[in-house]
Amino acid sequence: MINKRLLIKNLLAHNDENSFYDKKRKLNIGEKEGKAKFLKHICALANSNPKNNSYIVIGVEDEENKVIGVDFFDDSKIQNLVNAYLSNPPIVSYENIPFPHLPSDKVVGLVTIRPEDGKLCSLRKNIWKYYGGSVFFREGSISMPKVFDIEIKDVNSELVSAIESHAQNNIELTLDGVFHFMSSRKDYNPNYKVFKEYFVVCWAAKEKRQNGETYYSRVDIELINEHVKLFYSELDEVSITITEEHFKIVEYVQLGLHDTYTYYPLEEVVITFKDNASYDIESKLLFQPPQFDRKTLFHLYNSNNAIIDKLKNKIPLSKNDKKDIINLPATYLICYFNDFSEAKEKLEEAKPYLKAYDSNVYLLYKESIRILRKVRYS
């Protein structure tokens, strides 16, 4: 069992990026350029390491090699993105790894890339300035395109195996992780459970009861053996079900009109613990978009557009506008789910204006974008 925090430290000990690992200050796959560069690095690392894992560490200052962390990233559909754009795509996972010196809302991202059968990976279609059919390899710390006959070579297996073997978990690291979690999450009723006599899962959450059901927000879940973290924010609401073999989280979203909201299941994440000292984390999208009266939605859609136009032109908002803008991100989202094809673009265009207007409204915008991303990648 690899302790991912220790693995990151061992990777960073190789101070310069190389052909089996890369490090980034942050990751941005919300824009076409950032998405293209991420896919380029995935392709290059997979081709340069045909028989072993390669890694990208997110949240590190490149020059000083300092761990500064990033926001929690919950994009469980990252494999879908890779499959859509790469031929012979590798298996890619993104994990959030907490570090004791970082604030509680910051983690280090660890992207693990595992090639499939040593086959050459290439871009399936055009994206940004990269053309479909392009092949990338690592030359030192740079991902470079190759346009000639290529021989895939395995040069890093022994080195990567040595790094991974020095990151194995032990009892001391496990106990330290449990004690740290229990002491640092006292405000949210911390708990722990041992699965299959080996895995330790700690979790803490703020409880909320609604219509006889129990939901949780501000949820921290940590697989102590590997220091892998799952997190749901103050805005999220989830249910938790625990058996002897499973830890299941169902995330819900509140959507509605005219201050009448309903809980809709968004996504189910199940951690399954096995007898052979291994586990799987599987996610499944549950979301079925709610349908509303189109005449009402046309009115709200046009009202949203008018509010954004006022913000663009720096026209003061009326009392009703200030009330309606709180629901604006969710309303655009509902319109998009009800076949208003331009609502998604309108929501994305609103970003700078909502950010400048109010931090709480901007948080609601980010939540709507997160839901949209999950649904779109699925």
C-alpha positions in Angstrom: 0.0 0.0 0.0 1.6 3.3 -1.2 1.4 6.3 1.1 0.7 9.0 -1.4 2.0 11.8 0.7 5.3 10.0 1.1 5.3 9.3 -2.6 4.9 13.0 -3.4 7.8 13.8 -1.1 10.0 11.2 -2.8 9.1 12.5 -6.3 9.9 16.1 -5.2 13.3 14.8 -4.0 14.1 14.5 -7.7 14.2 18.3 -7.7 13.9 18.7 -11.5 11.0 17.4 -13.5 12.0 14.5 -15.8 10.6 11.9 -18.1 8.5 10.2 -15.4 7.1 13.1 -13.5 6.0 16.7 -13.9 5.0 19.3 -11.4 2.6 22.2 -11.8 1.5 25.3 -9.8 -2.1 24.6 -10.7 -4.3 22.8 -13.1 -6.9 24.5 -15.4 -8.9 22.2 -17.6 -11.9 24.5 -17.6 -10.4 26.4 -20.6 -9.3 25.1 -24.0 -5.7 26.0 -23.6 -5.3 24.5 -20.2 -7.1 21.3 -21.3 -4.9 21.0 -24.3 -1.7 21.4 -22.3 -2.9 18.8 -19.7 -3.6 16.3 -22.5 -0.2 17.0 -24.1 1.6 16.1 -20.8 -0.6 13.0 -20.2 0.3 11.8 -23.7 4.0 12.5 -23.4 4.3 10.9 -19.9 2.4 7.8 -21.1 4.6 7.4 -24.2 7.8 8.0 -22.2 6.9 5.4 -19.5 5.2 2.5 -21.3 5.7 0.0 -18.5 5.4 2.0 -15.3 3.4 4.7 -13.6 4.2 8.4 -14.2 3.0 11.3 -12.2 2.0 15.0 -12.2 2.1 16.8 -8.9 -0.2 19.8 -8.6 0.4 22.6 -6.1 4.1 23.0 -6.1 6.1 26.2 -6.8 8.4 25.2 -9.7 11.5 27.3 -8.9 11.7 26.6 -5.1 10.0 23.2 -5.2 7.8 24.5 -2.4 4.5 22.7 -1.6 1.9 25.4 -1.5 -1.2 23.4 -2.3 -4.3 24.0 -4.4 -8.1 23.9 -3.9 -9.7 20.5 -3.7 -10.4 19.1 -7.2 -13.3 16.7 -7.5 -13.3 16.0 -11.2 -14.0 12.3 -11.1 -14.7 12.4 -14.9 -11.1 13.2 -15.8 -10.8 9.8 -17.4 -13.7 10.6 -19.7 -11.8 13.7 -20.9 -8.7 11.7 -21.6 -10.6 9.0 -23.5 -12.4 11.6 -25.6 -9.2 13.2 -26.9 -6.4 10.5 -26.8 -6.0 7.4 -28.9 -4.7 4.4 -26.8 -5.5 6.5 -23.7 -3.7 5.6 -20.4 -5.6 5.1 -17.2 -5.5 8.4 -15.4 -6.6 9.2 -11.8 -6.6 12.4 -9.8 -6.2 12.2 -6.0 -6.3 15.0 -3.4 -3.5 14.5 -0.8 -3.6 16.5 2.5 -0.3 17.8 4.0 -0.1 18.8 7.7 1.4 22.2 7.1 -1.3 23.3 4.5 -4.6 25.0 5.5 -7.5 22.6 5.8 -8.9 23.8 2.5 -5.7 23.1 0.5 -4.3 19.8 -0.7 -1.7 18.6 -3.2 -3.1 17.0 -6.4 -1.6 13.8 -7.6 -2.2 12.7 -11.2 -1.2 9.1 -11.8 -0.8 7.9 -15.4 -0.7 4.2 -16.2 -0.2 3.3 -19.9 -2.4 0.6 -21.6 -0.3 -2.3 -23.0 2.6 -0.1 -24.0 0.8 1.2 -27.1 1.6 4.6 -28.6 -0.6 7.3 -27.3 -1.6 10.2 -29.6 -4.1 13.0 -29.9 -7.4 11.8 -31.4 -8.6 15.2 -32.6 -7.6 18.8 -32.8 -7.6 20.9 -29.6 -6.2 24.4 -29.3 -3.0 24.6 -31.4 -2.4 20.9 -31.3 -3.5 18.8 -34.3 -5.2 15.4 -34.2 -2.6 12.6 -34.7 0.1 14.5 -32.8 2.4 12.3 -30.6 4.3 13.7 -27.7 7.3 12.4 -25.6 9.2 13.8 -22.7 12.6 15.3 -23.2 13.9 16.0 -19.7 11.2 18.3 -18.2 9.6 19.2 -21.5 6.8 17.5 -23.4 7.8 17.6 -27.1 6.0 16.6 -30.3 7.5 13.8 -32.4 6.8 13.6 -36.2 9.0 10.7 -37.2 9.2 7.0 -36.7 9.1 6.4 -32.9 10.5 3.6 -30.9 8.9 3.3 -27.4 11.6 2.7 -24.8 11.3 1.6 -21.2 14.0 3.5 -19.3 12.4 4.4 -16.0 10.8 1.2 -14.6 13.5 0.4 -12.0 13.7 4.0 -10.8 9.9 4.5 -10.5 9.7 1.1 -8.7 12.3 2.2 -6.2 10.5 5.5 -5.5 7.2 3.7 -5.0 8.8 1.0 -2.8 10.2 3.8 -0.5 6.7 5.2 -0.1 5.1 2.1 1.4 2.8 2.7 4.4 3.5 1.5 7.9 1.8 1.5 11.3 3.5 4.7 12.5 2.3 6.6 9.5 -1.2 5.2 9.9 -1.5 6.0 13.6 -0.1 9.5 13.0 -2.7 10.1 10.3 -5.6 9.0 12.5 -4.5 11.1 15.5 -4.0 14.1 13.3 -7.4 13.8 11.7 -9.2 13.2 15.0 -7.6 16.2 16.6 -7.9 18.6 13.7 -11.6 17.9 13.0 -13.0 18.2 16.5 -15.7 20.7 15.4 -17.3 18.2 13.0 -17.7 15.0 15.1 -14.8 13.0 13.8 -15.2 9.2 13.4 -13.1 6.3 12.1 -13.7 2.8 10.9 -11.4 -0.1 10.1 -12.3 -2.1 7.0 -11.0 -5.6 6.3 -8.7 -5.4 9.3 -6.4 -3.2 7.3 -7.9 0.0 5.9 -8.6 3.0 8.1 -11.1 5.6 7.0 -11.7 8.8 9.0 -14.5 11.2 8.3 -16.1 14.2 9.8 -19.2 16.2 8.8 -21.7 18.8 9.8 -25.1 17.1 10.2 -28.4 18.4 8.8 -31.9 17.0 9.0 -34.4 17.7 6.3 -37.8 16.1 6.0 -36.8 13.2 8.3 -33.6 12.5 6.3 -30.1 13.1 7.4 -27.7 14.9 5.1 -24.1 16.2 5.7 -22.1 19.2 4.5 -18.5 20.2 5.1 -17.6 16.5 4.8 -13.9 15.4 5.1 -13.1 11.8 4.3 -9.6 10.5 4.4 -8.2 7.1 3.5 -5.5 7.1 6.1 -3.4 4.3 4.6 -2.8 6.3 1.5 -3.5 9.8 2.7 -6.1 10.2 -0.1 -8.8 12.8 0.7 -12.4 13.2 -0.4 -14.1 16.5 0.4 -17.5 18.1 0.1 -17.9 21.8 0.9 -20.3 23.8 3.0 -22.5 24.1 -0.1 -22.7 20.4 -0.8 -25.1 18.0 0.8 -24.5 14.3 0.9 -25.7 11.1 2.5 -23.3 8.5 3.9 -23.9 4.8 4.1 -21.4 2.4 5.7 -21.2 -1.4 5.6 -18.4 -3.8 6.4 -17.1 -3.6 2.8 -18.3 -0.2 1.5 -18.2 3.5 2.2 -20.9 5.1 0.0 -21.5 8.8 -0.5 -24.4 10.1 -2.5 -24.2 13.8 -3.4 -27.4 15.8 -3.9 -28.1 19.2 -5.5 -31.0 21.5 -4.6 -32.7 22.9 -7.7 -35.9 24.7 -8.1 -37.7 27.9 -9.0 -39.4 30.6 -6.9 -37.7 29.6 -3.7 -39.2 26.0 -3.9 -36.4 23.5 -4.0 -36.1 19.7 -4.3 -33.1 17.4 -3.6 -31.9 15.6 -6.7 -29.2 12.9 -6.5 -26.2 14.0 -8.5 -23.4 11.4 -8.1 -22.7 8.3 -6.1 -19.2 7.5 -5.0 -18.5 4.0 -3.5 -15.2 2.9 -1.9 -15.1 -0.9 -1.9 -12.6 -2.6 0.3 -11.4 -6.1 -0.8 -9.9 -9.0 1.0 -6.6 -8.8 -0.9 -5.6 -5.5 0.7 -6.8 -3.4 -2.2 -9.7 -1.0 -2.8 -11.6 0.6 -5.6 -13.2 4.1 -5.8 -16.0 4.1 -8.3 -18.3 7.0 -9.2 -21.6 6.9 -11.0 -23.7 9.8 -12.2 -27.3 9.7 -10.9 -28.5 13.0 -12.1 -31.8 13.3 -14.0 -32.4 16.9 -14.9 -35.7 18.3 -13.6 -38.1 19.7 -16.2 -40.0 22.9 -15.7 -42.6 25.0 -17.6 -40.9 26.6 -20.6 -42.9 29.8 -20.4 -41.7 30.4 -16.9 -38.1 29.5 -17.9 -38.2 32.0 -20.8 -39.1 34.7 -18.3 -36.3 33.8 -15.9 -33.8 33.4 -18.7 -34.5 36.9 -20.1 -34.4 38.3 -16.5 -31.0 36.7 -16.0 -29.7 38.2 -19.2 -31.0 41.7 -18.2 -29.2 41.5 -14.9 -25.9 40.5 -16.5 -26.3 43.4 -19.0 -26.7 45.8 -16.1 -23.5 44.4 -14.4 -21.6 44.7 -17.7 -22.7 48.4 -18.1 -22.3 49.2 -14.4 -26.0 50.0 -14.0 -27.1 49.7 -10.3 -29.3 46.7 -9.6 -32.9 47.1 -8.3 -34.1 45.5 -5.1 -35.7 42.6 -7.1 -32.5 42.2 -9.1 -30.4 41.8 -6.0 -32.8 39.0 -4.9 -32.8 37.3 -8.3 -29.1 37.4 -8.8 -28.6 34.9 -5.9 -30.6 32.3 -7.9 -29.1 33.4 -11.3 -26.4 30.6 -11.6 -28.8 27.8 -10.7 -31.5 29.3 -13.0 -29.1 29.3 -16.0 -28.2 25.7 -15.1 -31.9 24.7 -15.1 -32.5 26.5 -18.4 -29.6 24.6 -19.9 -30.9 21.3 -18.7 -34.3 22.2 -20.3 -32.7 22.7 -23.7 -31.9 26.4 -23.7 -28.8 25.7 -25.7 -27.2 29.2 -25.1 -27.7 29.1 -21.3 -24.4 27.4 -20.7 -22.5 30.1 -22.6 -24.4 32.8 -20.8 -23.5 31.3 -17.5 -19.8 31.1 -18.4 -19.8 34.7 -19.8 -21.3 35.9 -16.5 -18.2 34.7 -14.5 -16.2 38.0 -14.2 -19.3 40.1 -13.5 -20.5 37.8 -10.7 -17.0 37.5 -9.3 -16.8 41.3 -9.1 -20.3 41.7 -7.7 -20.3 39.5 -4.6 -18.1 36.6 -3.3 -21.1 34.6 -2.1 -22.8 34.8 -5.5 -19.5 33.8 -7.1 -19.4 30.7 -4.9 -22.9 29.8 -6.2 -21.6 30.3 -9.7 -18.7 27.9 -9.1 -21.0 25.3 -7.7 -23.2 25.5 -10.8 -20.1 25.2 -13.1 -19.0 22.1 -11.1 -22.3 20.4 -11.5 -22.3 21.3 -15.2 -18.8 19.9 -15.7 -19.7 16.6 -14.0 -22.8 16.2 -16.2 -21.1 17.2 -19.4 -18.1 14.9 -18.9 -20.4 12.0 -18.3 
